[in-house]
Amino acid sequence: MSAPFSAQTPHSLAGERLDRVIAMLCELSRHDAATLIEAGEVRVDGTVQPRRSFRLDEGQVVELDLPAAGPDAEVVADATVDVAVVHDDDEVIVVDKPAGLVVHPGAGHPTGTLVHGLLARFPELAVVGDPDRPGIVHRLDRDTSGLLVVARTPEAHATLISALQRRAVTRGYHTLVWGHLDQQHGLVDAPIARSPREPTKMAVVRGGREARTEYDVRTRHDRPVPVTELTCRLETGRTHQIRVHLQAIGHPVVGDPRYGGARASLPAPRQFLHAEHLAFVHPGTGATLAFDSPLPADLADVLRRLD
């Protein structure tokens, strides 16, 4: 079984190799993309293109037949999942995710995710990107609230993924950490990988993937315990990056049980981490879009207990 796929090469991928463009547009590995090209399954502007190294111009149409996802991989729409959409147009959707909601299906969460709710409202997402996480460009941890952008077309998906890789998407987080940081501004530049001691956790590991988190101090509090509000900005987007980096410098996120931040002296309902700001260049219009999300009530209640 196969499914037809067709997309115009976006500006962000102009000049790139055919195998890379297909890999990004279709969420395939470079190897699988190359296999399809060499098998004569890929057409550029209606003509079979057998060279994986062929460089594409903006606007050229890429067509191929993708292997259809099996029935076990299908993500079914679920209108009972409430999704707070703060912006949508023909190419992108911006949502404000509540804490406790998983972004896409995975181990232990086969249903009831943000993706299931989005598909009920935007069924066209089913053919955008990875079938297991249609439309998803970046993620937030289950207990992290806030803004994320979802692509509505394959072209927008490829463009936004490329923008993330070029660090052209601004993501700002409001967090509360234990202790007082000496510097008003700082940058944590430390590679992240699976913890060799606890494989279910991430850690700063020599030889891990590059990870950079920038922070600015917002407010220092002394009572009832010394804690500091920070604005954190991601230059990369590794799993649990902010939480791991802040723990690594001795200031774990308040309320984070996995990375040493859950303490009785300042109870918190969850990890104090909220994606409050998101800005990116619209993949179609080229205009810069920026969004802000207020601190949710559960975290605002924590701040009200501080002096």
Contacts in CASP RR format, 6 or more apart in sequence:
PFRMAT RR
TARGET T0000
AUTHOR 0000-0000-0000
METHOD contacts of the structure
MODEL  1
MSAPFSAQTPHSLAGERLDRVIAMLCELSRHDAATLIEAGEVRVDGTVQP
RRSFRLDEGQVVELDLPAAGPDAEVVADATVDVAVVHDDDEVIVVDKPAG
LVVHPGAGHPTGTLVHGLLARFPELAVVGDPDRPGIVHRLDRDTSGLLVV
ARTPEAHATLISALQRRAVTRGYHTLVWGHLDQQHGLVDAPIARSPREPT
KMAVVRGGREARTEYDVRTRHDRPVPVTELTCRLETGRTHQIRVHLQAIG
HPVVGDPRYGGARASLPAPRQFLHAEHLAFVHPGTGATLAFDSPLPADLA
DVLRRLD
1 67 0 8 1.000
1 68 0 8 1.000
1 70 0 8 1.000
2 65 0 8 1.000
2 66 0 8 1.000
2 67 0 8 1.000
2 68 0 8 1.000
3 65 0 8 1.000
3 66 0 8 1.000
3 67 0 8 1.000
3 68 0 8 1.000
3 127 0 8 1.000
4 63 0 8 1.000
4 64 0 8 1.000
4 65 0 8 1.000
4 66 0 8 1.000
5 25 0 8 1.000
5 26 0 8 1.000
5 62 0 8 1.000
5 63 0 8 1.000
5 64 0 8 1.000
5 65 0 8 1.000
5 66 0 8 1.000
5 127 0 8 1.000
5 154 0 8 1.000
6 61 0 8 1.000
6 62 0 8 1.000
6 63 0 8 1.000
7 25 0 8 1.000
7 61 0 8 1.000
7 62 0 8 1.000
7 153 0 8 1.000
7 154 0 8 1.000
7 155 0 8 1.000
7 158 0 8 1.000
8 59 0 8 1.000
8 60 0 8 1.000
8 61 0 8 1.000
8 62 0 8 1.000
8 155 0 8 1.000
9 21 0 8 1.000
9 56 0 8 1.000
9 57 0 8 1.000
9 58 0 8 1.000
9 59 0 8 1.000
9 60 0 8 1.000
9 61 0 8 1.000
9 62 0 8 1.000
10 58 0 8 1.000
10 59 0 8 1.000
10 155 0 8 1.000
10 156 0 8 1.000
10 158 0 8 1.000
10 159 0 8 1.000
10 162 0 8 1.000
10 283 0 8 1.000
11 58 0 8 1.000
11 159 0 8 1.000
12 158 0 8 1.000
12 159 0 8 1.000
12 162 0 8 1.000
12 163 0 8 1.000
12 283 0 8 1.000
13 20 0 8 1.000
13 21 0 8 1.000
13 24 0 8 1.000
13 25 0 8 1.000
13 56 0 8 1.000
13 158 0 8 1.000
13 159 0 8 1.000
13 162 0 8 1.000
14 56 0 8 1.000
14 57 0 8 1.000
14 58 0 8 1.000
14 59 0 8 1.000
15 55 0 8 1.000
15 56 0 8 1.000
15 57 0 8 1.000
16 55 0 8 1.000
16 56 0 8 1.000
17 52 0 8 1.000
17 53 0 8 1.000
17 54 0 8 1.000
17 55 0 8 1.000
17 56 0 8 1.000
18 33 0 8 1.000
18 37 0 8 1.000
18 42 0 8 1.000
18 44 0 8 1.000
18 49 0 8 1.000
18 51 0 8 1.000
18 52 0 8 1.000
18 53 0 8 1.000
18 54 0 8 1.000
18 55 0 8 1.000
18 56 0 8 1.000
18 62 0 8 1.000
19 30 0 8 1.000
19 33 0 8 1.000
19 34 0 8 1.000
19 37 0 8 1.000
19 52 0 8 1.000
19 53 0 8 1.000
20 30 0 8 1.000
20 33 0 8 1.000
21 56 0 8 1.000
21 62 0 8 1.000
21 158 0 8 1.000
22 28 0 8 1.000
22 33 0 8 1.000
22 36 0 8 1.000
22 37 0 8 1.000
22 42 0 8 1.000
22 62 0 8 1.000
22 64 0 8 1.000
23 29 0 8 1.000
23 30 0 8 1.000
23 32 0 8 1.000
23 33 0 8 1.000
24 158 0 8 1.000
24 161 0 8 1.000
24 162 0 8 1.000
25 62 0 8 1.000
25 129 0 8 1.000
25 154 0 8 1.000
25 155 0 8 1.000
25 157 0 8 1.000
25 158 0 8 1.000
26 33 0 8 1.000
26 64 0 8 1.000
26 66 0 8 1.000
26 129 0 8 1.000
26 154 0 8 1.000
27 129 0 8 1.000
27 130 0 8 1.000
28 36 0 8 1.000
33 52 0 8 1.000
34 52 0 8 1.000
36 42 0 8 1.000
36 64 0 8 1.000
37 49 0 8 1.000
37 50 0 8 1.000
37 51 0 8 1.000
37 52 0 8 1.000
38 50 0 8 1.000
38 52 0 8 1.000
40 48 0 8 1.000
40 50 0 8 1.000
41 64 0 8 1.000
41 65 0 8 1.000
42 48 0 8 1.000
42 49 0 8 1.000
42 62 0 8 1.000
42 63 0 8 1.000
42 64 0 8 1.000
43 49 0 8 1.000
43 62 0 8 1.000
43 63 0 8 1.000
43 64 0 8 1.000
44 54 0 8 1.000
44 56 0 8 1.000
44 60 0 8 1.000
44 61 0 8 1.000
44 62 0 8 1.000
44 63 0 8 1.000
45 60 0 8 1.000
45 61 0 8 1.000
46 61 0 8 1.000
46 63 0 8 1.000
56 62 0 8 1.000
69 131 0 8 1.000
69 132 0 8 1.000
73 131 0 8 1.000
73 132 0 8 1.000
74 131 0 8 1.000
75 104 0 8 1.000
75 105 0 8 1.000
75 115 0 8 1.000
75 116 0 8 1.000
75 119 0 8 1.000
75 126 0 8 1.000
75 131 0 8 1.000
75 132 0 8 1.000
75 133 0 8 1.000
75 134 0 8 1.000
76 111 0 8 1.000
76 116 0 8 1.000
76 119 0 8 1.000
77 116 0 8 1.000
77 117 0 8 1.000
77 119 0 8 1.000
77 120 0 8 1.000
77 123 0 8 1.000
78 111 0 8 1.000
78 112 0 8 1.000
78 116 0 8 1.000
78 117 0 8 1.000
78 119 0 8 1.000
78 120 0 8 1.000
79 117 0 8 1.000
79 120 0 8 1.000
79 121 0 8 1.000
80 112 0 8 1.000
80 117 0 8 1.000
81 101 0 8 1.000
81 112 0 8 1.000
81 113 0 8 1.000
81 114 0 8 1.000
81 116 0 8 1.000
81 117 0 8 1.000
81 120 0 8 1.000
82 117 0 8 1.000
83 95 0 8 1.000
83 114 0 8 1.000
83 117 0 8 1.000
83 118 0 8 1.000
83 121 0 8 1.000
84 95 0 8 1.000
84 96 0 8 1.000
84 97 0 8 1.000
84 98 0 8 1.000
85 93 0 8 1.000
85 94 0 8 1.000
85 95 0 8 1.000
85 121 0 8 1.000
86 94 0 8 1.000
86 95 0 8 1.000
86 96 0 8 1.000
86 147 0 8 1.000
86 291 0 8 1.000
86 293 0 8 1.000
87 93 0 8 1.000
87 94 0 8 1.000
87 289 0 8 1.000
87 291 0 8 1.000
88 94 0 8 1.000
88 122 0 8 1.000
88 152 0 8 1.000
89 152 0 8 1.000
89 282 0 8 1.000
90 152 0 8 1.000
90 153 0 8 1.000
91 151 0 8 1.000
91 152 0 8 1.000
91 153 0 8 1.000
91 155 0 8 1.000
91 156 0 8 1.000
91 282 0 8 1.000
91 283 0 8 1.000
91 284 0 8 1.000
92 149 0 8 1.000
92 150 0 8 1.000
92 151 0 8 1.000
92 152 0 8 1.000
92 156 0 8 1.000
92 160 0 8 1.000
92 282 0 8 1.000
92 283 0 8 1.000
92 289 0 8 1.000
93 118 0 8 1.000
93 122 0 8 1.000
93 149 0 8 1.000
93 150 0 8 1.000
93 151 0 8 1.000
93 152 0 8 1.000
94 147 0 8 1.000
94 148 0 8 1.000
94 149 0 8 1.000
94 150 0 8 1.000
94 278 0 8 1.000
94 289 0 8 1.000
94 291 0 8 1.000
95 114 0 8 1.000
95 118 0 8 1.000
95 147 0 8 1.000
95 148 0 8 1.000
95 150 0 8 1.000
96 145 0 8 1.000
96 146 0 8 1.000
96 147 0 8 1.000
96 293 0 8 1.000
97 103 0 8 1.000
97 114 0 8 1.000
97 140 0 8 1.000
97 144 0 8 1.000
97 145 0 8 1.000
97 146 0 8 1.000
97 147 0 8 1.000
97 148 0 8 1.000
97 275 0 8 1.000
98 145 0 8 1.000
98 146 0 8 1.000
98 296 0 8 1.000
99 142 0 8 1.000
99 143 0 8 1.000
99 144 0 8 1.000
99 145 0 8 1.000
99 270 0 8 1.000
99 296 0 8 1.000
99 298 0 8 1.000
100 142 0 8 1.000
100 143 0 8 1.000
100 270 0 8 1.000
101 113 0 8 1.000
101 114 0 8 1.000
101 142 0 8 1.000
102 109 0 8 1.000
102 112 0 8 1.000
102 113 0 8 1.000
102 114 0 8 1.000
102 142 0 8 1.000
103 113 0 8 1.000
103 114 0 8 1.000
103 115 0 8 1.000
103 133 0 8 1.000
103 136 0 8 1.000
103 139 0 8 1.000
103 140 0 8 1.000
103 142 0 8 1.000
103 148 0 8 1.000
104 113 0 8 1.000
104 114 0 8 1.000
104 115 0 8 1.000
104 132 0 8 1.000
104 133 0 8 1.000
104 136 0 8 1.000
104 139 0 8 1.000
105 111 0 8 1.000
105 113 0 8 1.000
105 115 0 8 1.000
105 116 0 8 1.000
105 132 0 8 1.000
105 133 0 8 1.000
106 113 0 8 1.000
106 132 0 8 1.000
115 125 0 8 1.000
115 133 0 8 1.000
115 134 0 8 1.000
115 135 0 8 1.000
115 136 0 8 1.000
118 125 0 8 1.000
118 134 0 8 1.000
118 135 0 8 1.000
118 150 0 8 1.000
119 125 0 8 1.000
119 126 0 8 1.000
119 134 0 8 1.000
122 152 0 8 1.000
124 152 0 8 1.000
124 153 0 8 1.000
125 134 0 8 1.000
125 135 0 8 1.000
125 150 0 8 1.000
125 152 0 8 1.000
126 134 0 8 1.000
127 134 0 8 1.000
127 154 0 8 1.000
128 134 0 8 1.000
128 135 0 8 1.000
128 151 0 8 1.000
128 152 0 8 1.000
128 153 0 8 1.000
128 154 0 8 1.000
128 156 0 8 1.000
128 157 0 8 1.000
129 135 0 8 1.000
129 136 0 8 1.000
129 151 0 8 1.000
129 154 0 8 1.000
129 157 0 8 1.000
130 136 0 8 1.000
135 150 0 8 1.000
135 151 0 8 1.000
135 152 0 8 1.000
135 157 0 8 1.000
136 150 0 8 1.000
136 151 0 8 1.000
137 148 0 8 1.000
137 149 0 8 1.000
137 150 0 8 1.000
137 151 0 8 1.000
137 157 0 8 1.000
137 160 0 8 1.000
137 161 0 8 1.000
137 164 0 8 1.000
138 148 0 8 1.000
138 149 0 8 1.000
138 164 0 8 1.000
138 169 0 8 1.000
138 171 0 8 1.000
138 237 0 8 1.000
139 148 0 8 1.000
140 146 0 8 1.000
140 148 0 8 1.000
140 275 0 8 1.000
141 240 0 8 1.000
141 243 0 8 1.000
141 271 0 8 1.000
141 273 0 8 1.000
143 270 0 8 1.000
143 271 0 8 1.000
143 273 0 8 1.000
144 173 0 8 1.000
144 271 0 8 1.000
144 273 0 8 1.000
144 274 0 8 1.000
144 275 0 8 1.000
145 273 0 8 1.000
145 274 0 8 1.000
145 275 0 8 1.000
145 293 0 8 1.000
145 296 0 8 1.000
145 299 0 8 1.000
146 274 0 8 1.000
146 275 0 8 1.000
146 276 0 8 1.000
146 293 0 8 1.000
147 275 0 8 1.000
147 276 0 8 1.000
147 277 0 8 1.000
147 278 0 8 1.000
147 291 0 8 1.000
147 292 0 8 1.000
147 293 0 8 1.000
148 275 0 8 1.000
148 278 0 8 1.000
149 160 0 8 1.000
149 169 0 8 1.000
149 278 0 8 1.000
149 280 0 8 1.000
151 157 0 8 1.000
151 159 0 8 1.000
151 160 0 8 1.000
151 283 0 8 1.000
155 283 0 8 1.000
156 283 0 8 1.000
156 284 0 8 1.000
159 283 0 8 1.000
159 284 0 8 1.000
160 169 0 8 1.000
160 280 0 8 1.000
160 283 0 8 1.000
163 169 0 8 1.000
163 280 0 8 1.000
163 281 0 8 1.000
163 283 0 8 1.000
164 237 0 8 1.000
167 235 0 8 1.000
167 236 0 8 1.000
168 280 0 8 1.000
168 281 0 8 1.000
169 278 0 8 1.000
169 279 0 8 1.000
169 280 0 8 1.000
170 233 0 8 1.000
170 277 0 8 1.000
170 278 0 8 1.000
170 279 0 8 1.000
170 280 0 8 1.000
170 290 0 8 1.000
171 233 0 8 1.000
171 234 0 8 1.000
171 275 0 8 1.000
171 277 0 8 1.000
171 278 0 8 1.000
172 231 0 8 1.000
172 232 0 8 1.000
172 233 0 8 1.000
172 234 0 8 1.000
172 275 0 8 1.000
172 276 0 8 1.000
172 277 0 8 1.000
172 278 0 8 1.000
173 231 0 8 1.000
173 232 0 8 1.000
173 233 0 8 1.000
173 234 0 8 1.000
173 242 0 8 1.000
173 273 0 8 1.000
173 274 0 8 1.000
173 275 0 8 1.000
173 276 0 8 1.000
174 218 0 8 1.000
174 229 0 8 1.000
174 230 0 8 1.000
174 231 0 8 1.000
174 273 0 8 1.000
174 274 0 8 1.000
174 276 0 8 1.000
174 295 0 8 1.000
174 299 0 8 1.000
175 229 0 8 1.000
175 230 0 8 1.000
175 231 0 8 1.000
175 232 0 8 1.000
175 242 0 8 1.000
175 246 0 8 1.000
175 253 0 8 1.000
175 254 0 8 1.000
175 272 0 8 1.000
175 273 0 8 1.000
175 274 0 8 1.000
176 227 0 8 1.000
176 228 0 8 1.000
176 229 0 8 1.000
176 230 0 8 1.000
176 253 0 8 1.000
176 254 0 8 1.000
176 268 0 8 1.000
176 272 0 8 1.000
176 299 0 8 1.000
176 302 0 8 1.000
176 303 0 8 1.000
177 227 0 8 1.000
177 228 0 8 1.000
177 230 0 8 1.000
177 246 0 8 1.000
177 251 0 8 1.000
177 252 0 8 1.000
177 253 0 8 1.000
177 254 0 8 1.000
178 225 0 8 1.000
178 226 0 8 1.000
178 227 0 8 1.000
178 250 0 8 1.000
178 251 0 8 1.000
178 252 0 8 1.000
178 254 0 8 1.000
178 261 0 8 1.000
178 263 0 8 1.000
179 225 0 8 1.000
179 226 0 8 1.000
179 227 0 8 1.000
179 228 0 8 1.000
179 251 0 8 1.000
180 220 0 8 1.000
180 226 0 8 1.000
180 228 0 8 1.000
181 215 0 8 1.000
181 217 0 8 1.000
181 228 0 8 1.000
181 230 0 8 1.000
181 249 0 8 1.000
181 251 0 8 1.000
183 217 0 8 1.000
184 216 0 8 1.000
184 217 0 8 1.000
185 214 0 8 1.000
185 215 0 8 1.000
185 216 0 8 1.000
185 217 0 8 1.000
186 214 0 8 1.000
186 215 0 8 1.000
186 216 0 8 1.000
187 212 0 8 1.000
187 213 0 8 1.000
187 214 0 8 1.000
187 215 0 8 1.000
188 211 0 8 1.000
188 212 0 8 1.000
188 213 0 8 1.000
188 214 0 8 1.000
188 215 0 8 1.000
188 245 0 8 1.000
188 246 0 8 1.000
188 248 0 8 1.000
188 249 0 8 1.000
189 211 0 8 1.000
189 212 0 8 1.000
190 204 0 8 1.000
190 211 0 8 1.000
190 245 0 8 1.000
190 248 0 8 1.000
191 204 0 8 1.000
191 205 0 8 1.000
191 206 0 8 1.000
191 207 0 8 1.000
191 208 0 8 1.000
191 209 0 8 1.000
191 210 0 8 1.000
191 211 0 8 1.000
192 202 0 8 1.000
192 203 0 8 1.000
192 204 0 8 1.000
192 205 0 8 1.000
192 208 0 8 1.000
192 209 0 8 1.000
192 211 0 8 1.000
192 238 0 8 1.000
192 239 0 8 1.000
192 240 0 8 1.000
192 241 0 8 1.000
192 244 0 8 1.000
192 245 0 8 1.000
193 202 0 8 1.000
193 203 0 8 1.000
193 205 0 8 1.000
193 207 0 8 1.000
193 208 0 8 1.000
193 209 0 8 1.000
194 201 0 8 1.000
194 202 0 8 1.000
194 203 0 8 1.000
194 205 0 8 1.000
195 201 0 8 1.000
195 202 0 8 1.000
195 203 0 8 1.000
195 205 0 8 1.000
196 203 0 8 1.000
196 205 0 8 1.000
197 203 0 8 1.000
201 240 0 8 1.000
201 258 0 8 1.000
201 259 0 8 1.000
202 238 0 8 1.000
202 239 0 8 1.000
202 240 0 8 1.000
202 241 0 8 1.000
202 244 0 8 1.000
203 244 0 8 1.000
203 248 0 8 1.000
204 244 0 8 1.000
204 245 0 8 1.000
204 248 0 8 1.000
209 236 0 8 1.000
209 238 0 8 1.000
210 236 0 8 1.000
211 236 0 8 1.000
211 237 0 8 1.000
211 238 0 8 1.000
211 241 0 8 1.000
211 244 0 8 1.000
211 245 0 8 1.000
212 234 0 8 1.000
212 235 0 8 1.000
212 236 0 8 1.000
213 232 0 8 1.000
213 233 0 8 1.000
213 234 0 8 1.000
213 235 0 8 1.000
213 241 0 8 1.000
213 242 0 8 1.000
213 245 0 8 1.000
213 246 0 8 1.000
214 232 0 8 1.000
214 233 0 8 1.000
214 235 0 8 1.000
215 230 0 8 1.000
215 231 0 8 1.000
215 232 0 8 1.000
215 233 0 8 1.000
215 246 0 8 1.000
216 230 0 8 1.000
216 231 0 8 1.000
217 228 0 8 1.000
217 229 0 8 1.000
217 230 0 8 1.000
218 228 0 8 1.000
218 229 0 8 1.000
218 230 0 8 1.000
218 231 0 8 1.000
219 228 0 8 1.000
219 229 0 8 1.000
220 226 0 8 1.000
220 227 0 8 1.000
220 228 0 8 1.000
220 229 0 8 1.000
221 227 0 8 1.000
221 228 0 8 1.000
221 229 0 8 1.000
221 306 0 8 1.000
221 307 0 8 1.000
222 307 0 8 1.000
223 306 0 8 1.000
223 307 0 8 1.000
224 265 0 8 1.000
224 266 0 8 1.000
224 305 0 8 1.000
224 306 0 8 1.000
224 307 0 8 1.000
225 265 0 8 1.000
225 266 0 8 1.000
227 254 0 8 1.000
227 266 0 8 1.000
227 306 0 8 1.000
228 251 0 8 1.000
229 303 0 8 1.000
230 246 0 8 1.000
232 242 0 8 1.000
232 246 0 8 1.000
234 241 0 8 1.000
234 242 0 8 1.000
238 244 0 8 1.000
240 258 0 8 1.000
240 259 0 8 1.000
242 253 0 8 1.000
242 273 0 8 1.000
243 252 0 8 1.000
243 253 0 8 1.000
243 256 0 8 1.000
243 258 0 8 1.000
243 259 0 8 1.000
243 271 0 8 1.000
243 273 0 8 1.000
244 259 0 8 1.000
246 252 0 8 1.000
246 253 0 8 1.000
246 259 0 8 1.000
247 253 0 8 1.000
247 256 0 8 1.000
247 259 0 8 1.000
247 260 0 8 1.000
247 261 0 8 1.000
252 259 0 8 1.000
252 260 0 8 1.000
252 261 0 8 1.000
253 259 0 8 1.000
253 261 0 8 1.000
253 271 0 8 1.000
253 272 0 8 1.000
253 273 0 8 1.000
254 261 0 8 1.000
254 263 0 8 1.000
254 266 0 8 1.000
254 268 0 8 1.000
254 271 0 8 1.000
254 272 0 8 1.000
254 302 0 8 1.000
255 261 0 8 1.000
255 262 0 8 1.000
255 263 0 8 1.000
255 266 0 8 1.000
255 267 0 8 1.000
255 268 0 8 1.000
255 270 0 8 1.000
255 271 0 8 1.000
255 272 0 8 1.000
256 262 0 8 1.000
256 271 0 8 1.000
256 272 0 8 1.000
256 273 0 8 1.000
257 271 0 8 1.000
261 271 0 8 1.000
262 268 0 8 1.000
266 302 0 8 1.000
266 305 0 8 1.000
268 299 0 8 1.000
268 302 0 8 1.000
269 298 0 8 1.000
269 299 0 8 1.000
269 302 0 8 1.000
270 298 0 8 1.000
272 299 0 8 1.000
272 302 0 8 1.000
274 293 0 8 1.000
274 295 0 8 1.000
274 296 0 8 1.000
274 299 0 8 1.000
275 293 0 8 1.000
276 292 0 8 1.000
276 293 0 8 1.000
276 294 0 8 1.000
276 295 0 8 1.000
277 290 0 8 1.000
277 291 0 8 1.000
277 292 0 8 1.000
277 293 0 8 1.000
278 290 0 8 1.000
278 291 0 8 1.000
279 288 0 8 1.000
279 289 0 8 1.000
279 290 0 8 1.000
279 291 0 8 1.000
280 288 0 8 1.000
280 289 0 8 1.000
281 287 0 8 1.000
281 288 0 8 1.000
281 289 0 8 1.000
282 288 0 8 1.000
282 289 0 8 1.000
295 303 0 8 1.000
END
